[in-house]
Every structure is written in structure tokens, then in C-alpha cells.
């Protein structure tokens, strides 16, 4: 059994350092975190090149399973990791249908046909000039999936999709599907007819100007007008000589979107955003935005995580320098939960795998949306990764951390005595 219990203590010192404008991110005192690296006892050995991971109870037994996206050439392109009392069994061959060997850049889980189980949308990135259509894998009710793309997602082949996000954009109670693509191909908005069959209404519902890559997206109601808006992350800093920025698309009328970025985001942005989500970091009841930015070329634009604070009406200010510690670089994915049971949201952030390797981070919230960073442990060295889940995976009510990576994936079990269900 590979089990390593690490107690890490982080104490904020040197507040107000000029480096990075770190000023206001103040903890309440010494912070301790307890994790056990229980990869060896809870995960089967693997050498896959995992690209992302998504949680969901696919077999309806009351615990969270994991869907992991791999690269062509791995034993399974999509891995179904079934939770067996906190230990995960790779049951991909039985549960996931054969999929052509294109690269699945992204995925989302949701109940598209309203039958009470989770289905899967895959954004099939493929390659320039070739590829496969995006995929809909429908759950047959017992965690076994069937590829029903031809019947449910007809008509359009997207060669280079990067992100898939389920969202009810027209407030009719079913899940529509947003797909972000790489430059040269328009983003897609697929509308659900209520039975899990989709029609492409991108042309009438999305306001798209120019060509830009979309590598991240989330859907929620930051302006609190009772419909879901989109925030999308631009995967490249410049395209065609034009500076690209992350965008806020506001739902103006039952699923028709207007790009209001210039109106609502009045600050300069650095991009290459690979993960972006709405969450309430400061406990004021509105949704802020956290984004992971990967290092880019030229290096003058830092690949730093960023934090936008909502004023309550869907207008954002960049408070990264004030609220995040300086060292939140090389971030490729993150997830959030209440790690320590203090009723605020903490953030687990995974860094890109590289040499030399910087540690992935737990960002601890002081209750007001100011964070300190604590290195995450992994036995044998902190090895980075590509995707992360921060949820209760062992059934004890405490959020654990799963890191999908090239080589052996990692499971860190939360042993913090004060933690509670997120």
C-alpha cells in the first residue's frame, strides 16, 4: 500500500510584499492540511496519458465515479473508473463503446434525456483537416453507455472541438449543449428538444465576431436575472495578430447571447485559459470567476491564475493581485470545495507537468475570498497533471483530490478532522 500522510503547515509572512502586489491575501493564522496519498491502495496501476477527469454517479449507487479522457494509443480512449467504497475499478471495456481514435479534448456529464441518469458529451478535438463529430454517449440506466450521436447530434462535423458544457440556456428545463472550438471554426450551441435530441442553432443564438479558440467555458447566472450566461476562455493570446481576451456572453432573451465583454470586464486580460468557472469566493451571494492560464509564448504574458470579483450585477473587477498569492502560475485545471468545513470555498489547482516540476496547490480561503497557497503532496514528488477533481470520493463527507496526468493518476484522501461535505 502506498500511503503517505503528510501534514503541511503554512504561515503567511511578509504581507504587503511588492512582488506580485500580494498585499491583502491574509490568513487567520497558521493553516494545517492533512492528506494521505492513497494512490497505491485505491487506484489500479496505469500508464495512460490522461487529459481530463469528470466526476459523476454514472451507476446510480450513491457515490461519485470518474470519467477520464486519454490520448489515442492508450488502452482506452475514455476510461470509466467505478467507485467501489472509495477504491476505483477500471471498467471501461464493459461500459464505454468503441470511439474512433481522435483526441477527446473535453467532456461534460449531464442528464440529456431526463431519465434520471448521467450521459456524456465528448468534444472530439481531432486534428486540423480531419477528425470526428462530437459524441453523445447515452447511459442505459446502469452505467453502461451507448453511442447515440447519429440520432441525437446530427448534421455537423466539428473537426477541432475543445470544450463541451451542458447548460439550460432557454429555461425550458432540459440541458442544451455548448461546444467551444479551436480557431477557424465557430462555437456551437445545440438546443435540446426535451428528449435529448439536438439541433444546431448557433447562427441565431451566438454572437461571434472573428475567429478565436475557446478552450474553457462555464454557464451560470452572474447577473442574477434568472437565466444562464456563458463565460468562455480563449485558448490563445493572439490569433491573426489580434489580441484575444476571455469573454462574457450574456443571455439576453431565452438563449440568445450578446458579447458584453467590453461592458462588463473593464481591465486588460492575459489569456491562454484552459479552465474557467463561476464560483462565489467571497460569500456575498453572487458568482465570481476563477481561471487557470497556462504559460504562453511570448513569456511576457504570464500564465497566472486569475480571479474576477463580481459587483453583484455581473460586472467584474480583476482582484488577482489583491486576493491570490503570487505563485499561482502554470495552472491547467482546478476544482473547488469546502476543504476544511468553514463554510467557504477553497480551490485545488493542478499545474502543468514539466521539468523542473512546481507543486500543485491547495488555495485556502480565509472566508472573505483571500487565499493562501499550500503545496499538495504526492508520494515521490509532486508531479503535476492535466485535470483535477476536488470532491468526496471516499464517502466520508470530505472532499478528496484526484489528479489525472501522464503516467499514474493520483488520489489524495482528505484526513483533515475539521472538513465536512462541500
C-alpha positions in Angstrom: 0.0 0.0 0.0 1.4 3.4 -0.9 0.1 5.6 1.8 1.8 8.7 2.9 0.3 11.0 5.5 1.7 14.5 5.1 0.9 17.4 7.4 1.8 20.7 5.9 1.8 23.9 7.8 1.7 27.2 6.0 2.1 30.5 7.8 1.7 33.8 5.9 4.7 36.0 6.3 5.9 39.2 4.7 2.4 40.7 4.0 2.4 43.6 1.6 5.5 42.4 -0.4 5.8 44.3 -3.6 6.2 41.1 -5.5 3.0 40.5 -7.5 1.1 43.1 -5.4 0.3 40.4 -2.9 -1.0 42.8 -0.3 -4.4 41.6 1.0 -4.4 37.8 1.0 -4.2 37.3 4.7 -5.0 34.0 6.6 -6.5 33.8 10.0 -3.3 32.2 11.4 -1.4 29.0 10.9 -3.1 26.7 8.5 -2.7 22.9 8.5 -3.9 20.4 5.9 -3.8 16.6 6.1 -3.8 14.5 3.0 -2.9 10.9 2.6 -1.6 9.8 -0.8 -3.5 6.6 -1.1 -3.0 6.0 -4.9 -1.5 2.6 -4.4 -4.4 1.2 -2.3 -7.3 2.9 -4.1 -6.3 3.1 -7.8 -5.3 0.4 -10.2 -1.9 0.9 -11.8 -2.0 2.8 -15.1 0.4 4.4 -17.5 -2.2 6.3 -19.6 -1.8 9.8 -20.8 -4.8 11.3 -19.1 -6.0 14.7 -20.4 -9.0 15.4 -18.2 -11.3 13.9 -15.5 -15.0 14.4 -14.7 -16.9 13.2 -11.7 -20.4 11.8 -11.6 -22.5 8.9 -10.2 -22.9 7.1 -13.5 -24.2 3.8 -12.0 -26.6 5.5 -9.5 -25.2 3.8 -6.4 -24.8 6.9 -4.4 -21.1 7.6 -4.8 -19.0 9.5 -7.4 -17.4 7.6 -10.2 -14.9 9.2 -12.6 -14.7 9.5 -16.4 -11.2 10.1 -17.6 -10.1 11.2 -21.1 -7.0 9.7 -22.5 -5.0 10.1 -25.7 -5.1 7.9 -28.9 -3.0 4.8 -28.4 -3.8 4.4 -24.7 -5.6 1.1 -23.8 -8.9 3.0 -23.5 -9.7 6.4 -25.1 -12.3 7.1 -22.4 -11.8 5.4 -19.0 -14.8 4.6 -16.7 -13.5 4.4 -13.1 -16.2 2.9 -11.0 -16.2 3.7 -7.3 -16.2 0.7 -5.1 -16.3 2.0 -1.5 -13.6 4.5 -2.2 -11.5 2.2 -4.4 -11.7 2.7 -8.2 -12.0 -0.1 -10.8 -11.3 0.5 -14.4 -14.4 -0.9 -16.1 -14.0 0.9 -19.4 -14.2 -2.1 -21.7 -17.6 -3.1 -20.5 -19.1 0.4 -20.1 -17.8 2.6 -22.8 -18.5 1.9 -26.5 -15.7 2.0 -29.1 -14.8 5.5 -30.2 -12.6 6.4 -33.2 -9.1 7.3 -32.2 -9.4 11.1 -32.3 -8.3 13.2 -29.3 -11.2 13.9 -26.9 -10.2 17.4 -25.7 -13.1 17.9 -23.3 -16.3 16.4 -21.8 -19.3 17.1 -19.6 -21.8 14.9 -17.8 -25.5 15.6 -17.6 -28.9 14.0 -17.9 -29.8 15.0 -21.5 -33.0 12.8 -21.8 -34.3 13.4 -18.3 -34.4 9.7 -17.4 -32.6 10.1 -14.1 -29.0 9.1 -15.1 -25.9 10.9 -16.4 -25.0 10.9 -20.1 -21.7 12.1 -21.6 -20.9 14.7 -24.2 -17.4 14.5 -25.8 -15.6 17.3 -27.6 -13.6 15.5 -30.1 -10.6 17.7 -30.9 -9.1 15.6 -33.7 -6.6 17.4 -35.8 -6.5 20.1 -38.5 -8.3 19.0 -41.6 -9.7 15.7 -40.1 -11.5 14.4 -37.2 -14.7 13.0 -35.9 -18.0 14.6 -34.9 -18.5 15.3 -31.2 -20.1 12.4 -29.4 -23.1 11.8 -27.2 -22.9 8.7 -25.1 -26.2 7.8 -23.6 -26.5 6.0 -20.3 -28.7 2.9 -20.5 -29.6 3.3 -16.8 -26.9 1.1 -15.2 -23.8 3.0 -16.1 -23.4 1.2 -19.5 -23.2 3.7 -22.4 -24.3 3.6 -26.0 -23.1 5.9 -28.7 -26.2 7.7 -30.0 -24.5 10.6 -31.7 -26.1 9.9 -35.1 -29.6 10.1 -33.8 -29.2 12.9 -31.2 -26.5 15.2 -32.6 -26.9 15.2 -36.4 -25.7 17.2 -39.3 -22.4 18.9 -38.4 -18.9 17.5 -38.2 -16.6 19.7 -36.0 -13.0 18.8 -36.5 -11.4 20.6 -33.6 -13.7 20.9 -30.6 -12.1 21.7 -27.3 -14.7 22.1 -24.6 -18.2 20.8 -24.0 -20.6 22.2 -21.4 -24.2 21.3 -20.7 -26.4 24.2 -19.7 -30.1 25.1 -19.9 -29.9 28.3 -21.8 -33.6 28.7 -22.8 -35.0 28.0 -19.3 -37.2 25.1 -20.6 -35.9 22.6 -18.0 -33.6 20.5 -20.3 -29.9 20.6 -20.9 -28.6 22.3 -24.0 -25.0 21.9 -25.1 -22.3 24.5 -25.8 -19.2 23.4 -27.7 -16.2 25.6 -27.9 -13.8 25.1 -30.8 -10.3 26.0 -31.9 -9.7 29.0 -34.2 -11.2 28.9 -37.7 -14.4 27.0 -36.6 -17.4 28.7 -34.9 -18.5 27.7 -31.4 -21.7 25.7 -31.4 -24.9 25.9 -29.4 -27.0 22.8 -29.6 -30.6 23.1 -28.4 -32.3 20.2 -26.7 -35.9 19.3 -27.8 -36.6 17.9 -24.3 -35.9 14.3 -25.2 -32.1 14.6 -25.6 -32.2 15.2 -29.4 -30.4 18.4 -30.5 -30.5 20.9 -33.3 -27.7 23.4 -34.1 -28.9 26.9 -33.5 -25.5 28.6 -33.2 -26.1 31.0 -36.1 -29.1 32.7 -34.5 -28.2 32.4 -30.8 -24.4 33.1 -30.5 -22.9 36.5 -31.4 -19.5 35.6 -32.8 -17.1 38.1 -34.2 -13.9 36.9 -35.7 -12.2 33.5 -35.2 -10.7 32.6 -31.8 -10.1 29.4 -29.9 -12.2 28.5 -27.0 -10.6 26.1 -24.5 -12.8 26.6 -21.4 -16.4 27.6 -20.7 -18.9 27.7 -17.8 -22.6 28.5 -17.5 -24.4 30.2 -14.6 -26.3 33.4 -13.7 -23.7 36.0 -12.6 -26.1 39.0 -13.2 -28.9 37.3 -11.2 -31.6 37.8 -13.8 -32.8 34.2 -13.7 -31.1 32.9 -16.9 -27.8 31.3 -17.6 -24.9 33.3 -19.1 -21.7 32.0 -20.5 -18.1 32.8 -19.7 -15.6 31.5 -22.2 -11.8 31.1 -22.0 -9.7 32.0 -25.0 -7.1 29.3 -25.6 -4.5 31.5 -27.3 -3.3 35.1 -26.5 -3.2 36.3 -30.1 -4.7 35.0 -33.4 -4.1 36.6 -36.7 -2.2 39.4 -35.0 -5.2 40.3 -32.8 -5.1 40.2 -29.1 -7.7 37.8 -27.7 -9.5 38.0 -24.4 -11.8 35.8 -22.3 -15.4 36.7 -23.0 -18.7 37.2 -21.1 -21.7 36.3 -23.2 -24.9 37.5 -21.6 -28.2 35.6 -22.2 -30.5 38.4 -23.4 -33.6 36.5 -24.3 -34.3 32.8 -23.6 -31.0 31.5 -25.0 -29.9 34.3 -27.3 -26.5 35.7 -26.4 -24.7 39.0 -26.7 -21.0 39.6 -26.2 -20.8 42.1 -23.4 -17.1 41.6 -22.5 -16.1 45.2 -23.1 -19.0 46.4 -21.0 -18.6 44.0 -18.1 -14.8 43.3 -18.0 -13.0 46.7 -18.0 -9.4 45.5 -17.5 -6.6 44.1 -19.5 -6.5 40.3 -19.7 -3.7 37.8 -20.3 -5.1 34.6 -21.7 -4.3 31.0 -22.8 -7.1 30.0 -20.4 -7.6 26.2 -20.1 -10.1 26.1 -17.2 -12.6 28.7 -16.1 -15.6 28.5 -13.7 -18.1 30.6 -11.9 -18.0 30.3 -8.1 -18.7 32.6 -5.1 -15.3 33.1 -3.4 -16.3 35.9 -1.0 -19.6 34.6 0.3 -21.7 37.6 -0.9 -24.2 35.5 -2.9 -23.0 36.4 -6.4 -20.8 34.4 -8.7 -17.2 35.4 -9.3 -14.8 33.8 -11.8 -11.6 31.9 -11.4 -9.5 30.9 -14.4 -6.4 28.9 -15.0 -3.9 30.4 -17.5 -1.1 28.2 -18.9 2.3 29.6 -19.7 2.4 31.0 -23.2 4.7 32.4 -25.8 5.9 35.2 -25.7 6.8 34.8 -22.0 6.0 38.4 -21.3 2.4 37.4 -20.7 2.4 35.3 -17.5 0.5 32.0 -17.3 -1.0 33.0 -13.9 -4.4 32.0 -12.4 -6.8 35.0 -12.2 -9.7 36.0 -10.0 -12.5 38.3 -11.1 -14.8 39.6 -8.4 -18.5 40.3 -9.2 -20.0 43.6 -8.0 -23.4 41.8 -7.6 -24.8 42.7 -11.1 -22.5 40.7 -13.3 -19.7 43.4 -13.7 -16.2 42.1 -12.9 -13.0 43.6 -11.5 -9.7 41.9 -11.6 -8.6 41.4 -8.0 -6.0 38.7 -8.7 -3.1 40.7 -7.1 -5.1 41.5 -4.0 -6.6 38.1 -3.3 -4.3 35.4 -4.8 -0.8 34.6 -3.7 2.0 35.4 -6.1 3.0 31.8 -7.1 -0.2 30.7 -8.8 1.5 30.0 -12.2 1.3 27.2 -14.7 -2.2 26.3 -13.8 -4.0 24.0 -16.2 -7.1 22.9 -14.3 -8.8 23.5 -10.9 -11.8 22.5 -8.9 -13.4 23.9 -5.7 -14.9 22.6 -2.4 -15.0 23.5 1.3 -11.9 21.6 2.3 -11.9 22.4 6.0 -15.6 22.7 6.9 -15.5 26.5 7.5 -18.3 27.3 5.0 -16.2 28.9 2.3 -14.9 27.6 -1.0 -11.3 26.5 -1.3 -9.6 25.7 -4.6 -7.4 22.8 -5.7 -5.2 23.7 -8.6 -3.1 21.4 -10.7 0.0 22.6 -12.6 1.2 21.5 -16.0 3.6 18.6 -15.9 7.1 19.9 -16.7 10.7 19.8 -15.6 11.6 21.2 -13.1 8.2 20.5 -11.6 6.4 23.1 -9.4 4.0 21.6 -6.9 0.2 21.7 -7.4 -1.6 23.8 -4.9 -4.4 24.0 -2.4 -5.6 27.6 -2.2 -7.2 28.1 1.3 -9.9 30.7 1.6 -10.0 33.0 4.6 -13.8 33.4 4.4 -13.7 36.7 2.6 -12.2 35.5 -0.7 -8.5 36.0 0.1 -6.3 32.9 -0.4 -3.0 31.4 0.7 -1.3 28.6 -1.2 -0.2 25.3 0.3 1.7 22.7 -1.7 -0.2 19.5 -2.4 1.6 16.3 -1.6 2.3 13.3 -3.9 4.5 10.5 -2.8 7.8 10.5 -4.7 7.4 14.2 -5.5 4.6 16.5 -6.7 4.2 15.6 -10.3 1.6 17.9 -11.8 -1.1 16.8 -14.2 -3.7 17.8 -16.7 -7.0 17.6 -14.8 -8.3 17.6 -11.3 -11.4 16.7 -9.2 -11.9 18.1 -5.7 -14.9 16.1 -4.4 -15.8 13.4 -1.8 -14.6 10.2 -3.5 -14.3 8.0 -0.4 -17.8 8.5 1.2 -16.7 10.2 4.4 -18.2 13.6 3.6 -14.7 15.2 3.0 -13.6 16.4 -0.4 -10.6 14.4 -1.8 -8.4 15.2 -4.8 -8.0 13.1 -7.9 -5.3 14.3 -10.4 -5.3 13.0 -14.0 -1.9 13.0 -15.5 0.5 11.4 -18.0 1.5 8.3 -16.2 -0.1 7.1 -12.9 -3.1 9.1 -11.8 -3.1 10.2 -8.2 -5.6 10.1 -5.4 -5.1 12.3 -2.3 -7.5 11.4 0.6 -8.6 14.2 2.9 -7.7 13.5 6.5 -8.5 16.9 7.9 -10.6 16.4 11.1 -12.5 19.7 10.5 -13.5 19.0 7.0 -17.2 18.5 6.0 -19.2 17.8 2.9 -18.7 20.6 0.3 
